[in-house]
């Protein structure tokens, strides 16, 4: 992250008093929150960490200071996956919540960017698939290796991946525990951008600034519409799109956008 104005975030929720394997920083001037996996060298995700990540996304979604959320990691690898021992020790109730927790970035109304480098395996990949934008370094590899443990992905990985790349490629990845290199992931539509390793932070910063320039209201509306219509019939999706368009026409941001366009000046959106 290039900015030096970020500060550690604190949460009133006692369950977030001590974060397990990650930290959170907020750059209020840029409307940016960073969730940073910080358990090097492989940033293994523990069972308690999954629940805390979900709660942090929910808190940041309600934080008026935050426009964009970035998920990133310390070190050479985003995450090698979950704590295998934790699966054997977890209660059935805990396991039943795995997919709900990891889907938190998708449920969050604000844009979520993930920056991936090195290993992005298992729950690390599933968490990334739940984000809106995946920027991957050329050093990156994506994988769902659960078959090697006699298991399948349990936090939405195979389901989300199939929506992106189709059943043939998903079977190739899941049933063979294949590691997909960054360039191939970009070519297949898994990653939004593929950049040189030393450009990952700059590319992430640039996308944050690009998204911040748009109307917060229009961004939230677009995300919800696209998520809600992913499984719908085309006629239903078009109908819902029309309703969302009609509602945004009444917004202050749309009025500002039109006036700025005609005045040939940058728009100053307020999110209303």
VOBA-1610 file (N, C-alpha, C; in pm, whole numbers, padded with zeros to 5 digits, always signed):
BEGIN
Unk+00085-00120+00000Unk+00000+00000+00000Unk+00088+00124+00000Unk+00065+00215-00090Unk+00153+00330-00104Unk+00122+00441-00005Unk-00001+00444+00043Unk-00040+00554+00131Unk+00021+00538+00269Unk+00055+00649+00333Unk+00112+00645+00469Unk+00015+00706+00569Unk-00108+00729+00530Unk-00203+00795+00619Unk-00298+00697+00687Unk-00275+00568+00669Unk-00364+00470+00731Unk-00328+00451+00877Unk-00427+00408+00955Unk-00406+00384+01097Unk-00480+00256+01137Unk-00435+00189+01243Unk-00500+00065+01286Unk-00646+00091+01321Unk-00733+00000+01278Unk-00876+00012+01309Unk-00905-00054+01443Unk-01000+00003+01515Unk-01046-00058+01640Unk-01196-00080+01629Unk-01242-00184+01697Unk-01383-00221+01690Unk-01440-00232+01831Unk-01563-00185+01847Unk-01628-00191+01977Unk-01668-00334+02015Unk-01685-00417+01917Unk-01726-00555+01940Unk-01616-00630+02016Unk-01643-00681+02137Unk-01539-00750+02214Unk-01483-00873+02144Unk-01559-00931+02052Unk-01511-01048+01978Unk-01399-01012+01881Unk-01382-00881+01857Unk-01277-00834+01767Unk-01167-00759+01842Unk-01163-00776+01974Unk-01062-00708+02054Unk-00922-00757+02020Unk-00911-00887+01990Unk-00781-00945+01950Unk-00803-01024+01822Unk-00749-00972+01713Unk-00770-01035+01582Unk-00673-01152+01564Unk-00723-01260+01509Unk-00648-01384+01496Unk-00591-01397+01354Unk-00464-01364+01339Unk-00396-01387+01212Unk-00414-01278+01108Unk-00472-01166+01146Unk-00485-01055+01051Unk-00501-00924+01127Unk-00491-00814+01054Unk-00511-00682+01112Unk-00588-00596+01013Unk-00636-00482+01061Unk-00719-00394+00978Unk-00666-00251+00990Unk-00651-00184+00878Unk-00609-00045+00875Unk-00709+00037+00795Unk-00729+00162+00837Unk-00821+00251+00765Unk-00747+00378+00724Unk-00759+00411+00597Unk-00708+00537+00543Unk-00830+00624+00517Unk-00866+00704+00615Unk-00990+00782+00607Unk-00988+00882+00493Unk-00870+00939+00464Unk-00860+01039+00359Unk-00895+00980+00222Unk-00868+00852+00204Unk-00894+00786+00075Unk-01018+00696+00081Unk-01084+00694+00194Unk-01202+00610+00207Unk-01172+00462+00191Unk-01055+00422+00238Unk-01005+00286+00213Unk-00981+00212+00343Unk-01025+00087+00347Unk-00994-00003+00458Unk-00917-00122+00405Unk-00809-00159+00473Unk-00730-00276+00435Unk-00743-00385+00540Unk-00784-00504+00497Unk-00783-00623+00581Unk-00659-00701+00540Unk-00564-00718+00632Unk-00431-00768+00597Unk-00405-00901+00667Unk-00398-01009+00591Unk-00362-01139+00647Unk-00217-01131+00693Unk-00192-01167+00820Unk-00060-01143+00878Unk-00019-01260+00967Unk-00010-01377+00905Unk+00042-01494+00974Unk+00144-01560+00881Unk+00257-01491+00855Unk+00357-01544+00763Unk+00420-01673+00819Unk+00476-01757+00732Unk+00504-01730+00590Unk+00389-01765+00496Unk+00291-01846+00542Unk+00189-01896+00450Unk+00049-01841+00479Unk+00035-01758+00583Unk-00094-01697+00617Unk-00208-01801+00623Unk-00181-01908+00698Unk-00282-02011+00719Unk-00400-01950+00794Unk-00522-01980+00748Unk-00644-01921+00806Unk-00702-02017+00909Unk-00713-01971+01033Unk-00766-02053+01141Unk-00919-02051+01140Unk-00980-02141+01216Unk-01125-02143+01227Unk-01179-02015+01291Unk-01125-01970+01406Unk-01174-01844+01464Unk-01155-01725+01372Unk-01049-01727+01292Unk-01021-01616+01200Unk-01132-01600+01097Unk-01189-01711+01052Unk-01297-01704+00952Unk-01415-01624+01006Unk-01451-01651+01129Unk-01564-01581+01191Unk-01532-01434+01210Unk-01408-01405+01252Unk-01368-01266+01272Unk-01363-01190+01140Unk-01317-01254+01034Unk-01315-01188+00903Unk-01456-01148+00862Unk-01551-01238+00884Unk-01691-01208+00852Unk-01739-01088+00930Unk-01711-01083+01060Unk-01755-00971+01143Unk-01690-00840+01101Unk-01562-00844+01063Unk-01492-00723+01019Unk-01553-00669+00891Unk-01583-00756+00796Unk-01649-00710+00674Unk-01783-00643+00707Unk-01857-00700+00799Unk-01986-00643+00837Unk-01969-00507+00903Unk-01868-00493+00989Unk-01843-00364+01054Unk-01800-00258+00953Unk-01709-00296+00862Unk-01661-00200+00762Unk-01772-00160+00665Unk-01866-00252+00642Unk-01979-00220+00554Unk-02064-00108+00612Unk-02067-00099+00745Unk-02146+00004+00813Unk-02066+00129+00846Unk-01936+00128+00821Unk-01849+00240+00857Unk-01856+00348+00750Unk-01906+00466+00782Unk-01921+00572+00680Unk-01787+00625+00628Unk-01679+00597+00697Unk-01548+00644+00652Unk-01496+00561+00535Unk-01551+00442+00516Unk-01495+00345+00422Unk-01576+00339+00294Unk-01509+00360+00181Unk-01571+00348+00049Unk-01533+00217-00018Unk-01404+00180-00005Unk-01349+00063-00073Unk-01277-00024+00030Unk-01290-00156+00015Unk-01220-00248+00105Unk-01119-00327+00023Unk-00996-00336+00076Unk-00889-00412+00012Unk-00850-00528+00104Unk-00844-00646+00049Unk-00797-00765+00120Unk-00660-00800+00063Unk-00559-00806+00148Unk-00425-00837+00102Unk-00350-00915+00210Unk-00225-00945+00185Unk-00152-01030+00279Unk-00006-00986+00290Unk+00054-01019+00403Unk+00196-00995+00426Unk+00276-01112+00371Unk+00388-01082+00305Unk+00479-01187+00262Unk+00460-01231+00118Unk+00524-01343+00084Unk+00528-01392-00053Unk+00402-01466-00094Unk+00320-01507+00003Unk+00203-01588-00028Unk+00077-01527+00034Unk-00030-01522-00046Unk-00157-01472+00007Unk-00208-01563+00116Unk-00225-01691+00086Unk-00264-01790+00187Unk-00255-01929+00128Unk-00196-02021+00204Unk-00188-02160+00160Unk-00316-02236+00193Unk-00410-02169+00261Unk-00538-02233+00292Unk-00567-02235+00440Unk-00656-02325+00479Unk-00701-02331+00618Unk-00614-02419+00705Unk-00637-02406+00835Unk-00567-02488+00934Unk-00632-02628+00934Unk-00560-02727+00879Unk-00617-02861+00859Unk-00658-02923+00993Unk-00576-02905+01095Unk-00608-02960+01226Unk-00739-02903+01279Unk-00764-02775+01246Unk-00886-02710+01294Unk-01013-02774+01241Unk-01005-02832+01121Unk-01123-02899+01064Unk-01163-03020+01147Unk-01064-03094+01196Unk-01092-03215+01272Unk-01146-03182+01411Unk-01108-03066+01463Unk-01149-03027+01598Unk-01278-02947+01601Unk-01320-02893+01486Unk-01437-02805+01482Unk-01566-02882+01504Unk-01663-02816+01566Unk-01795-02875+01586Unk-01873-02871+01455Unk-01973-02958+01439Unk-02056-02952+01318Unk-02119-02814+01297Unk-02156-02747+01406Unk-02215-02613+01393Unk-02115-02515+01334Unk-01989-02523+01378Unk-01886-02435+01325Unk-01864-02461+01176Unk-01856-02589+01140Unk-01833-02625+01000Unk-01948-02579+00911Unk-02069-02582+00965Unk-02185-02542+00886Unk-02184-02393+00851Unk-02104-02314+00920Unk-02098-02170+00896Unk-01982-02129+00805Unk-01902-02225+00762Unk-01781-02191+00686Unk-01814-02110+00561Unk-01907-02157+00481Unk-01937-02089+00355Unk-01998-01952+00379Unk-02082-01938+00483Unk-02144-01810+00516Unk-02038-01707+00554Unk-01941-01748+00634Unk-01835-01655+00675Unk-01751-01610+00555Unk-01713-01705+00470Unk-01625-01673+00359Unk-01698-01593+00250Unk-01830-01596+00250Unk-01908-01518+00153Unk-01925-01372+00195Unk-01867-01333+00306Unk-01884-01196+00358Unk-01844-01088+00257Unk-01735-01103+00180Unk-01702-00999+00082Unk-01811-00981-00023Unk-01876-01089-00063Unk-01982-01079-00164Unk-02105-01010-00107Unk-02138-01037+00020Unk-02254-00974+00083Unk-02230-00828+00113Unk-02106-00790+00134Unk-02072-00650+00164Unk-02118-00561+00050Unk-02184-00450+00082Unk-02240-00365-00023Unk-02132-00283-00095Unk-02015-00271-00035Unk-01908-00187-00091Unk-01815-00270-00180Unk-01749-00208-00277Unk-01654-00282-00361Unk-01540-00341-00277Unk-01506-00465-00307Unk-01398-00534-00237Unk-01295-00581-00339Unk-01171-00539-00318Unk-01058-00577-00404Unk-00970-00673-00326Unk-00922-00779-00390Unk-00823-00865-00326Unk-00696-00864-00410Unk-00582-00856-00342Unk-00451-00858-00407Unk-00385-00992-00374Unk-00365-01075-00477Unk-00311-01209-00458Unk-00169-01219-00512Unk-00081-01280-00434Unk+00052-01318-00485Unk+00089-01454-00423Unk+00176-01525-00493Unk+00217-01655-00442Unk+00101-01752-00432Unk+00105-01838-00329Unk+00001-01937-00311Unk-00131-01871-00273Unk-00237-01910-00340Unk-00373-01869-00305Unk-00457-01995-00314Unk-00452-02074-00207Unk-00507-02208-00208Unk-00624-02221-00111Unk-00707-02319-00135Unk-00813-02353-00041Unk-00899-02235-00004Unk-00912-02211+00127Unk-00997-02101+00173Unk-00944-01966+00128Unk-00812-01956+00104Unk-00757-01831+00051Unk-00813-01801-00087Unk-00827-01904-00168Unk-00885-01890-00301Unk-01035-01864-00290Unk-01103-01936-00200Unk-01247-01920-00184Unk-01281-01778-00137Unk-01202-01726-00044Unk-01221-01590+00004Unk-01200-01490-00110Unk-01100-01516-00193Unk-01072-01428-00307Unk-01184-01432-00410Unk-01241-01552-00432Unk-01350-01566-00528Unk-01475-01490-00484Unk-01489-01466-00353Unk-01604-01392-00301Unk-01586-01241-00314Unk-01466-01197-00353Unk-01439-01054-00372Unk-01482-01011-00512Unk-01492-00881-00532Unk-01539-00827-00660Unk-01429-00818-00765Unk-01308-00787-00722Unk-01196-00768-00813Unk-01076-00846-00760Unk-01016-00931-00845Unk-00899-01008-00806Unk-00780-00960-00890Unk-00685-00894-00826Unk-00561-00854-00893Unk-00454-00954-00850Unk-00393-01022-00946Unk-00297-01126-00912Unk-00159-01091-00966Unk-00058-01118-00885Unk+00080-01104-00927Unk+00117-01222-01018Unk+00213-01201-01104Unk+00259-01308-01194Unk+00316-01427-01117Unk+00346-01408-00989Unk+00395-01519-00906Unk+00281-01605-00852Unk+00157-01564-00877Unk+00042-01626-00812Unk+00005-01763-00870Unk-00049-01848-00781Unk-00110-01975-00820Unk-00239-01991-00743Unk-00346-02027-00813Unk-00474-02057-00750Unk-00494-02208-00746Unk-00552-02258-00636Unk-00580-02402-00629Unk-00685-02430-00523Unk-00758-02538-00548Unk-00850-02595-00449Unk-00804-02739-00427Unk-00711-02760-00331Unk-00643-02890-00318Unk-00713-02991-00226Unk-00840-02967-00194Unk-00907-03051-00094Unk-00914-03199-00130Unk-00913-03233-00260Unk-00918-03374-00300Unk-00800-03452-00243Unk-00687-03385-00223Unk-00569-03451-00167Unk-00591-03492-00021Unk-00694-03434+00043Unk-00728-03468+00181Unk-00852-03558+00188Unk-00898-03603+00072Unk-01021-03680+00071Unk-01144-03595+00095Unk-01138-03467+00055Unk-01249-03373+00077Unk-01278-03297-00051Unk-01376-03210-00041Unk-01408-03116-00148Unk-01405-02976-00090Unk-01399-02870-00173Unk-01409-02734-00119Unk-01539-02717-00041Unk-01530-02650+00074Unk-01647-02638+00160Unk-01692-02496+00189Unk-01628-02398+00124Unk-01663-02259+00152Unk-01701-02185+00024Unk-01764-02256-00067Unk-01814-02192-00189Unk-01721-02195-00307Unk-01604-02257-00293Unk-01504-02251-00398Unk-01547-02312-00530Unk-01593-02437-00528Unk-01630-02503-00653Unk-01753-02438-00715Unk-01847-02392-00631Unk-01970-02330-00682Unk-01939-02196-00749Unk-01861-02111-00683Unk-01828-01981-00742Unk-01742-01998-00867Unk-01647-02090-00860Unk-01557-02111-00974Unk-01633-02157-01097Unk-01731-02246-01077Unk-01808-02296-01190Unk-01885-02185-01260Unk-01931-02085-01182Unk-02000-01970-01241Unk-01906-01889-01330Unk-01778-01890-01295Unk-01680-01807-01367Unk-01623-01880-01488Unk-01584-02007-01470Unk-01509-02075-01577Unk-01583-02193-01638Unk-01702-02228-01585Unk-01777-02339-01641Unk-01741-02472-01577Unk-01822-02573-01606Unk-01808-02702-01538Unk-01682-02778-01580Unk-01642-02769-01708Unk-01527-02846-01755Unk-01399-02802-01685Unk-01374-02671-01682Unk-01252-02621-01618Unk-01260-02635-01466Unk-01379-02623-01409Unk-01392-02640-01264Unk-01361-02784-01225Unk-01408-02881-01301Unk-01373-03021-01272Unk-01223-03043-01284Unk-01162-02979-01381Unk-01018-02991-01401Unk-00942-02938-01280Unk-00989-02826-01225Unk-00923-02765-01109Unk-00953-02842-00980Unk-01081-02873-00958Unk-01121-02934-00830Unk-01085-03082-00824Unk-01119-03157-00926Unk-01104-03303-00918Unk-00960-03349-00936Unk-00876-03261-00989Unk-00733-03294-01005Unk-00645-03212-00910Unk-00706-03129-00826Unk-00630-03041-00736Unk-00521-02965-00811Unk-00558-02914-00928Unk-00461-02846-01013Unk-00428-02706-00963Unk-00303-02668-00979Unk-00260-02532-00951Unk-00264-02452-01081Unk-00338-02344-01080Unk-00355-02262-01199Unk-00266-02138-01187Unk-00167-02122-01274Unk-00079-02004-01266Unk-00154-01876-01302Unk-00100-01765-01256Unk-00167-01636-01264Unk-00211-01600-01405Unk-00121-01616-01503Unk-00155-01578-01640Unk-00272-01660-01694Unk-00272-01789-01664Unk-00382-01875-01707Unk-00511-01835-01637Unk-00501-01801-01508Unk-00619-01758-01433Unk-00677-01631-01493Unk-00592-01542-01538Unk-00640-01420-01604Unk-00706-01454-01738Unk-00642-01541-01814Unk-00698-01580-01944Unk-00834-01648-01929Unk-00853-01721-01821Unk-00978-01792-01796Unk-01086-01703-01733Unk-01050-01581-01695Unk-01148-01491-01636Unk-01159-01502-01484Unk-01066-01575-01422Unk-01067-01586-01277Unk-01014-01457-01214Unk-00909-01403-01272Unk-00848-01280-01221Unk-00891-01161-01306Unk-00908-01047-01241Unk-00942-00923-01310Unk-00821-00865-01382Unk-00707-00869-01315Unk-00582-00819-01373Unk-00469-00913-01332Unk-00368-00924-01418Unk-00244-00997-01387Unk-00129-00901-01410Unk-00050-00876-01305Unk+00053-00772-01312Unk+00187-00827-01261Unk+00299-00765-01300Unk+00428-00805-01243Unk+00425-00795-01091Unk+00502-00882-01026Unk+00497-00888-00879Unk+00524-00753-00813Unk+00618-00678-00870Unk+00652-00550-00807Unk+00552-00439-00839Unk+00448-00473-00915Unk+00344-00374-00949Unk+00211-00405-00879Unk+00207-00509-00796Unk+00080-00550-00735Unk+00020-00440-00648Unk+00101-00380-00563Unk+00049-00275-00474Unk+00005-00152-00553Unk+00085-00114-00655Unk+00050+00003-00736Unk-00079-00021-00813Unk-00098-00142-00865Unk-00221-00173-00938Unk-00341-00171-00845Unk-00321-00217-00722Unk-00429-00215-00624Unk-00465-00071-00587Unk-00364+00011-00562Unk-00387+00152-00532Unk-00462+00221-00645Unk-00422+00192-00767Unk-00483+00257-00883Unk-00631+00219-00894Unk-00663+00093-00869Unk-00803+00050-00877Unk-00885+00113-00765Unk-00828+00125-00646Unk-00898+00193-00536Unk-00934+00335-00577Unk-00836+00408-00631Unk-00861+00547-00669Unk-00961+00557-00784Unk-00957+00462-00876Unk-01053+00461-00986Unk-01195+00441-00934Unk-01213+00346-00846Unk-01347+00316-00794Unk-01400+00429-00706Unk-01309+00496-00635Unk-01350+00606-00547Unk-01409+00723-00626Unk-01372+00734-00751Unk-01419+00847-00833Unk-01565+00831-00876Unk-01618+00710-00864Unk-01757+00686-00904Unk-01854+00715-00789Unk-01980+00720-00822Unk-02084+00739-00721Unk-02091+00618-00629Unk-02080+00638-00497Unk-02094+00525-00404Unk-02229+00455-00419Unk-02332+00533-00442Unk-02467+00478-00457Unk-02477+00392-00583Unk-02421+00440-00691Unk-02424+00364-00817Unk-02340+00238-00806Unk-02226+00246-00735Unk-02141+00129-00716Unk-02213+00020-00635Unk-02274+00060-00526Unk-02346-00037-00442Unk-02463-00098-00519Unk-02533-00014-00596Unk-02647-00063-00674Unk-02602-00164-00779Unk-02493-00133-00848Unk-02442-00224-00952Unk-02400-00357-00892Unk-02331-00353-00778Unk-02285-00478-00715Unk-02403-00564-00674Unk-02501-00504-00609Unk-02616-00582-00564Unk-02696-00636-00681Unk-02714-00555-00783Unk-02789-00600-00901Unk-02720-00720-00966Unk-02589-00710-00986Unk-02515-00818-01051Unk-02516-00945-00966Unk-02500-00930-00835Unk-02504-01047-00747Unk-02643-01111-00748Unk-02746-01028-00740Unk-02883-01079-00728Unk-02933-01144-00857Unk-02878-01102-00972Unk-02929-01154-01100Unk-02838-01259-01161Unk-02735-01300-01089Unk-02640-01398-01144Unk-02710-01528-01184Unk-02810-01570-01106Unk-02880-01696-01133Unk-03017-01677-01195Unk-03052-01554-01229Unk-03189-01528-01276Unk-03200-01543-01428Unk-03323-01552-01473Unk-03348-01551-01618Unk-03314-01413-01674Unk-03281-01409-01802Unk-03243-01283-01866Unk-03355-01180-01854Unk-03478-01221-01875Unk-03590-01126-01868Unk-03604-01066-01728Unk-03580-01149-01625Unk-03586-01101-01487Unk-03474-01003-01460Unk-03354-01036-01507Unk-03238-00948-01486Unk-03259-00812-01552Unk-03313-00813-01674Unk-03338-00687-01744Unk-03444-00604-01670Unk-03547-00672-01618Unk-03651-00602-01543Unk-03594-00537-01418Unk-03513-00611-01343Unk-03453-00556-01221Unk-03355-00443-01253Unk-03281-00459-01361Unk-03189-00352-01402Unk-03265-00223-01429Unk-03380-00235-01495Unk-03462-00117-01524Unk-03511-00049-01398Unk-03551-00128-01299Unk-03597-00069-01171Unk-03483+00004-01102Unk-03364-00058-01102Unk-03248+00006-01038Unk-03210+00135-01111Unk-03215+00132-01242Unk-03185+00251-01323Unk-03283+00363-01290Unk-03411+00327-01281Unk-03514+00427-01251Unk-03492+00490-01114Unk-03456+00407-01017Unk-03434+00459-00882Unk-03314+00554-00879Unk-03206+00517-00948Unk-03087+00602-00949Unk-03111+00735-01020Unk-03206+00738-01112Unk-03237+00863-01181Unk-03284+00971-01083Unk-03336+00931-00968Unk-03384+01027-00869Unk-03273+01074-00775Unk-03154+01020-00790Unk-03048+01048-00693Unk-02977+01180-00721Unk-02920+01236-00614Unk-02838+01357-00627Unk-02713+01328-00710Unk-02659+01206-00695Unk-02537+01170-00768Unk-02561+01170-00919Unk-02676+01120-00963Unk-02705+01120-01106Unk-02717+01263-01158Unk-02784+01347-01081Unk-02798+01488-01119Unk-02660+01553-01130Unk-02574+01524-01031Unk-02439+01578-01032Unk-02360+01525-01151Unk-02375+01397-01181Unk-02303+01337-01293Unk-02341+01400-01426Unk-02469+01425-01446Unk-02516+01487-01570Unk-02466+01631-01580Unk-02475+01705-01469Unk-02429+01844-01471Unk-02279+01852-01496Unk-02204+01761-01434Unk-02059+01760-01453Unk-02023+01726-01597Unk-02098+01633-01655Unk-02073+01594-01795Unk-02091+01713-01888Unk-02199+01787-01871Unk-02226+01901-01959Unk-02129+02017-01932Unk-02085+02028-01807Unk-01992+02135-01773Unk-01846+02097-01802Unk-01826+01972-01845Unk-01691+01921-01876Unk-01598+01935-01756Unk-01648+01892-01640Unk-01568+01894-01517Unk-01585+01760-01447Unk-01490+01726-01357Unk-01504+01602-01281Unk-01626+01608-01189Unk-01699+01499-01181Unk-01814+01494-01091Unk-01768+01478-00948Unk-01844+01537-00855Unk-01817+01524-00712Unk-01937+01452-00649Unk-01929+01321-00644Unk-02038+01241-00593Unk-02038+01236-00441Unk-02155+01231-00382Unk-02169+01229-00236Unk-02237+01102-00184Unk-02288+01022-00276Unk-02350+00898-00232Unk-02494+00911-00190Unk-02562+01014-00242Unk-02704+01033-00208Unk-02788+01047-00334
//
